[in-house]
Structures are given as structure tokens and as C-alpha cells.
Amino acid sequence: MASLQLLTVEILTAALGLGLLALGLLVPQNDRRGIGYVAAAGLAGLMVAAFSMRDASGVVLGGYIIDPFGTYFKVLFLAAALLTAVCSFEYVEKMGFNQGEYYALLVLATLGMMILASSGELISLYLGLELMTITFCILAAYRLDDAKSAEAGIKYILLGAMSSAILLYGLSLVYGASGSTVIKEIAQAVATGGASPALLLGTIFLLAGFAFKVTAVPFHMWSPDVYEGAPTPVTGFLSVASKAAGFAALVRVFFGALPDLHNFWVQLFIALAVLTMVLGNLVAIPQTNIKRLLAYSSISQAGYLLLGVVSFSVLGIGAIMYYAMLYVFGNMGAFMAATAFYNTDGSDEIRDYAGLARRSPLVAAVMLFSLLSLAGIPPMAGFVGKFYLFMSIISRGYIWLAILGILMSMVSVYYYLLVAKAMYLGNPPEGSRPVRVAPGLQIAMIVSLLVLFLLGIYPTPLTNYAMNSAVAFFMP
Amino acid sequence: MNFPILTAIMLAPVVGLLLILLIPEREELTIKITAAAATFVSLVLAILAYVLYDYGRGGLQFLQDVPWVPSFGINYSVGVDGLSMPMVLLTAIVIFTGVFASWDMTKRVKEFFIFLLMLVTGVFGVFISRDLFFFYLFFEVAVIPMYLLIGIWGSTRKEYAAMKLTLYLLVGSAFALIGIIATFLYAAQQLGHATFDIQTLATVKYDLGFQKFVFFLMLIGFGVLVPIWPLHLWSPDGHVAAPTAVSMLHAGVLMKLGAYGLIRVGLFLFPEGAKYWAPLIAVLCIVNVVYGAMIAMVQKDLKFVIGYSSVSHMGYVLLGIAALNTLSLNGAVAQMFAHGIMTALFFALVGNVYHKAHTREIARFGGLAHQMPRVAAGFLIGGLASLGLPGLNNYVAEFLIFIGSFTREQTLLGGILSYRILSILAISGIVITATYVLRVVKNTFFGPRKPEWDHLEDARGVEMVPIVVLVATLILFGLLPSLQIDMINSGVAPLVAKIEAAKAIGGIF
């Protein structure tokens, strides 16, 4: 029984998801607005529950690991899901149908991520991955009246299926070479058996599969189109939570199962990180649509996170965790501002943001400071995150990589400032109305802005939490 | 006395900023008064700290330490010594007068003062930080408000200039950041514990290759801000485009951040690296001085003249740094202060003229002393300070720099060049300076009265605040240099001791 207690958060999440589904069928069409509130309250409660279990550790059913590392990511997923739910109230209501399913899918996707972050075994890892991917396919295509949304869904399902197949192939090769699906046992088999060609091939396939999930170049092709087409809150959720989940699983598999091969895969990750940072940032420059801009920016963010993997150290994992958490608030902040703008003006084009600072100081400020956090400009939290990431690779002697990364993040300042330029330097069009922001969204925006400021000025609590979890992961 | 005076100096603008956030946008006068009050508090506290600083004892004073991120050895630790105290005072004077120079601002007043106070908070923070992490953090805080201030309230190609400036500064700071992290990691390995404390980092023996490499990174990082030729391209554009108060703060204080960083982090932590790269700095700074002055000579726009004159004057500061001895470093810091006050005065006056005449083209002016005698007088005093007239602050500083670098007996490039020759070349810059300053003064303010400008009103009321305060400062420290030099010397002495203790090594050429 004790072991089931460890699964409290997962069980409750599953219950919440199914409950919302049932609720959606029971409540009459016109009263379904409340479902969003139920979902948000449930997610908030789950977040508290997950946080209270932050020190719990143990293994359930042989291959499912509850540890501070996984729980940290669960808190992260739930925070992202909560912000997404709050962000969706008005957006989904406007779409006008299937509100119950929407929130249920959101919660189930979160469940998938949790499983992904906690599995210490390849089959359950794959299960979590599929749960997450398939729910996201539906969510991405959720705007029935919009061809772009349908395109996003199709693209995500086709490319997602392909990447899943690649990953699965990698998993089967690793299983074949090591004779086990449990990560710990694989590590032992690799330590004693050495690197066989099949294992190396499997590693490469695994890397490609995960690179798809975290949108690392050259496996990023799907993301700009999917991000642009999907409903804005879903895009936000997809960009932060599924990426963080990808990193959690990636760290578990590569650091947990294949540490003895790190000389081999670190080289590959260096190549991925370089490509991702350079391409993501450079291609973001000419974008004119805010969602595409954020898509490329989030590709580049994956590049920075990969630096933590490259460093192959406790500091690197801690830096990934820290950065991933800030990235939730930074990116969701930007997407919430974009949603608020869309709800009033129905546009995602950056040129339509002209004069936004005059029309809604709050929305403009949230967008500006979220983008600055993504760029890593103090006193926003993103700076501290990048500081840790760069420190982790410099400590391993990759100074050139750090220089490249920092220069690229300065490039990112350029395109973020183009948005700031439109908002602050431009004049609002004639006869424009003030941007009206729903109270819930307003609170969520203010909260994430405060989080970014507070963690930028006083990063200590989250630093300790992330670093301690990272230490616990490395030395269980 | 346990009152955290330095933190209070830094936080006064933050309090002002938060108050302004709560004031409705149309209450423009209230907003301005709040900003003035906040900066006045900083100024009074800065003067108090300056007076209370015991330079007989020297070293870092008014210390305050708060553990911040213990696992990385990051502390919020502040303190000032003879190098940073004058800079804090300079910042306080310039921002206080800058607020009054912006009194006629009518466009988006609330946002303007919010960003202005945000900017100055960062600047104060850099000068009082003893912790390298916070040093860099504050350094970067200043950049983005700058972009918006220039982009929204600027003139002449403002969007281009704002973006150019921002990117230059950020790319520069990227190099500094690498240097800082590398230093931190190196020191953590040597010391056995993580720390960002500059004093502790200075006790570590860095090997020569590391010093050369990291000092070079710092030279680029802080050199962009100084600005060292050829990394100066952002500065004239930025100065010209910026609104008055921002030009004042920018040329007056922000450029000093670069030189200060170079001394505080570069020289203090890596004396051997500094010795290695000093000849390069010495040669480049002569280009700054002479080239900057020559370009200033042919400008048509008043603000461009001052923009390039800043490039030229900062060359002297660099020469003082490159000569690496007590006199020259004293002079360098004094010059940072003197130039800051002088250039702020210039920009305040030009802003005054521009606001009323809506042009800055020198050729269109003439005889403005008839209509604006007070502005003309202020400009003349600034001009005389600029060309190093004895009795004004700049003279003291430049004199020390020249003596210091002239007495340095070292030859460069296998005997072709020496510090003496470089000093003589630098002194020739004074002559060019005199030419362009007097040309501008003559063509703008003197000569026959032009009826075209009869509608211009002279500076009066609050507009007089910047002129009076800045001129008084120039004269005070010009007549009583000991007020300043004793203070600076107490900060320079340990630095020079460290440089002299360092291994003698040959320069890069």
C-alpha cells in the first residue's frame, strides 16, 4: 500500500481528467463555463499536493521512480497546466463547444508528462510519451473552423508518429543490446558489456526521438506550423510543458541508462545545441507573426537547455531544471499576453501590436518582461537561469560554446526588441479600443510577471530546490 | 552607524519609481516632483557618504552584506572605496540635474520617469557592488530602459540609434560575462569554495595565460562602453538620438561604467593581464583622443560635437589606465568625474536650446548670447573646462594623466614608440579640442544678434538647476582638488600596490 501512496499525484490527476470528461457530458451546454474553473482549481490543488511530496522517493512496480527530480517536474507541469487553463477560459468559451473535453485533454496531457518524467523503465516511458503526444494532436487541431489548426493537428500527428517510431526503434535496440527495459539495469549492462554497435545506433535513434520532442534542430520542422495553427493557449502549453517533459525523460534516459557512453553522446548533443541555438535565433529574426516568432524563440531556448545536457554534471541538471521552471513563466507570460491581445483584436501579427503600451500597459508590460526574461536580461529570472547554464558548460571547458550561446542570446534581444518596438514606440491605430482582459487572465499575468521579477532578484529558493533535486538525482 | 546608506542611495529611485507607478498619468507635475524628490534623496545621501568617507583609513567602507544565493557564493554586498565614491556622487549629481533638465517633457511623462529611474538604479548598483554577480546584474539592468528611453523620446534617427546602442552594449557585455564566469570557476577551484566577492577573487593567483585571455574579454566587454576606438560607433549616434536627460546620464555616467569596470575588475583582478594589454590600450586611446577631436571639429550638429568630444575625452581616461601608475590612475578617475559633470552640463544646455529653437544646426545659430546669456555663460564654462582651463575640474585630471603617462619610461614596438610620445600626441588633442570648442562657442553664442532667434527665452526657474549645480561642481573641485584627489588616491593606492607587486612582463608589443 505504501507504494501506491507515492502515486497519489498521478492517480488524482487521472481522476481529475476523467471527472472533467464526465462533467462535460453531464452539464448542459450553456453552463459549461464552470468546467474551466473546476479544472483550474483541481490543477492548483494537485500542484500543492505535488509540492508537498517534494522529498518523497521510492520505486513503484519496479520501474516507476518517484524522486525529487521527477516531482520537481510534476510541479512544473502542473504550474504550466494551471496557467494554460486560466488562459483558456475566454478563448475556449469563444470557440463555443466541447469545453469539458478541452480541459480533460489538458489534464490528461499533463498526466502523460508526469509519467514521462517519472518512468525508470522504457515501456512506461513510451506510454507516457504517447499519452502526451496523442492528446496534444487533438488539442492542436481543436479549432474546428480553422484550416490552420487542422493542418497543425495533422502535422503533429504525422511527424509525431514518425518520431515516436524512431524513438521506439531506439528503445528496442537498446533493449536488444542490454537485455533489459529498466533504466538502472541497462546502465549496469552497459557498464559491464561495453558499447556494442547496436547500442550506439540505439543511442542515436533515442537522441533523434527526443530531439523531436524538445524541438532541437534539425528535428524542429513541425514546430513553427503547429505553434502557429494551434489555439494560442495550447501553443503555450505545448512549448513549455512538453519541452520540459522531453528534457526530463531525456535526462533520465541518457544520464541514467547511458552514463558510460557520455563521451559519445555529448558530442552529438554539442552539435544539436549549436545548430539549435544558431538556427532558432537567426530564423526568428524575420518572423512577422508573434506565434511563429515565439516558436522559433522556443526552439532556441531548447538549444540553451541542451547546454545543460552537454555539461553532463549536477550543475547542468540543476541549471536545466531551474531554467525550465522560469521558462514556464516566461513563455506562458508571452503567450498569455498574446492570447489577451487576440481575444480583443483577433490578430497575431506583430505589426498590429503597434501602440499596445498605450492601449493596455499591463499586456504590453507582461509581454515585454516575459520576452526580456527569455532573452536573459536582468533583473528578470531568465538571466539567472542562463547564468547557471553557461556556468555549467564553462566549468567543463566549453568556453567557445558559451561564447556562442551568449552571443546568440544577444541576437535574440534584437528580435524581442522588435516586438517591444512595436508595442512601445509605435502609435495605436485610429479608433482602437483599449484591450480588455478577463480578470482571471489578468491575475495569471500579474502572477507570472511577479514570479519572473522575484526569482530574478532573489533566485535562492528555486535555486536550492532545483539544485537539491539535481543532487538527489545524481546521487540517490 | 548601521544605516545602510549605499543601499538607500540605490533604492531611493526605486521607491520613486513605485510611487510614480501609482500616480495617474495626467498628474504630470506630481510625477516630476516625485522623481526630483527621489533623486534628491539619493543626492543628499551621496554627499553625506562622500563627506563621511574616511579616506585616511581608505579601503571599502559603508559595508553591508546579505547572503543571497549561498550555494554559489553570491552575496548582496555593497561598499565604496576611493574609486567608486566619486562615481556614486557623480551619478547622483547627474541624475538629479537630469530630472530638472527633463522638466519640460510633455510626452508620456509617467513612462519616461519610470524608465529613467530604472536606468539610474542599475547605474548606482554597479558602483556600489562588491560582488561580481551583482556588478554584472546591475550593469545589464541599465541597458533595456536605455533602449526604450532613446527609442520613444529621442530625436534624429532614434530607432536606429537605440537598437545599435543596445546591441553594441549587449554584445560587449556578453564577453564580460564569459570573463566573469571563467574567473569565478577558476577562483572556486583555487580557493576551494565558491565566491563572487571581488576582494576575495583578487587574492587568487591566476596564471598568466588565463589573465591574458580574461583581461582581453574584459577589455572588449567594458571597452565597448568606454568607448574604446574602434568599438565607439554606437556612442555618437546614441548621444545625439537620446533625450536630454538620457544623453546626460549616458555620456556623463554610463561611459564611466566601462572605465570603472576595466579598473575594478580588469586591473584589480588581472594586473599581469593588464600589463600585457596596456600598450594596446595606450595606442588605441590616442586614436580616441585625436580622431575623436578631429571628427568633432567638422560636425554641423551641436550634439554630435559633444558626442565626439566624449569619445575624445574618454581617450584620456584610457591613457591614464594604460599608464598604470599612481598619478595616471588618479587622473583617470578624476577625469571620469570631471568629464561626467562637464558633458552633462553640455547636454543640458544643448537640450535647452534645442527645446526652444527646434534645431541644433550650428550654422543657423549665432549671437545667441544676446537672447540667452545664462545658457551662453554655462556653455562657455563647460567649453573652458573641456579644453582644460586651470581652475576647473578637468584641468586637474588631465594634468595628472599627462604627468603620469609622461613619466612612464617604457618603449613600445621595439623602441619606435614610447609613452612619452603617446603623451605628447595626447596633449596635442587639447589643442584640437580648443579649436572645436571655441569654434562652436563663437558660431553659436557670439557674433551679431540674429532677429530670427529673438523669441528664444533664456533659461530660468527650474531650468537653472542643472546649470548652477553642474557649474558649481566643476568650479568646486577645480579650485579645491584635494577634496577629490585625496579620496581617489586612497582607492588607487592598493590598486597600484597590486600592479607593482605583479610580475613584470612585456606588453603585447
Interface residues (C-beta under 8 A of the other chain):
Chain A: A357 L372 I377 P378 P379 F383 F387 F390 M391 I394 S395 I399 A402 I403 I406 L407 S409 M410 V413 Y414 L417 A420 K421 Y424 L425 Y458 P459 T460 T463 N464 M467
Chain B: W68 V69 P70 S71 F72 E111 F133 Y136 L137 F138 E140 V141 V143 I144 Y147 L148 G151 I152 E159 M163 T166 L167 L170 V171 A174 F175 L177 I178 I181 A182 F184 L185
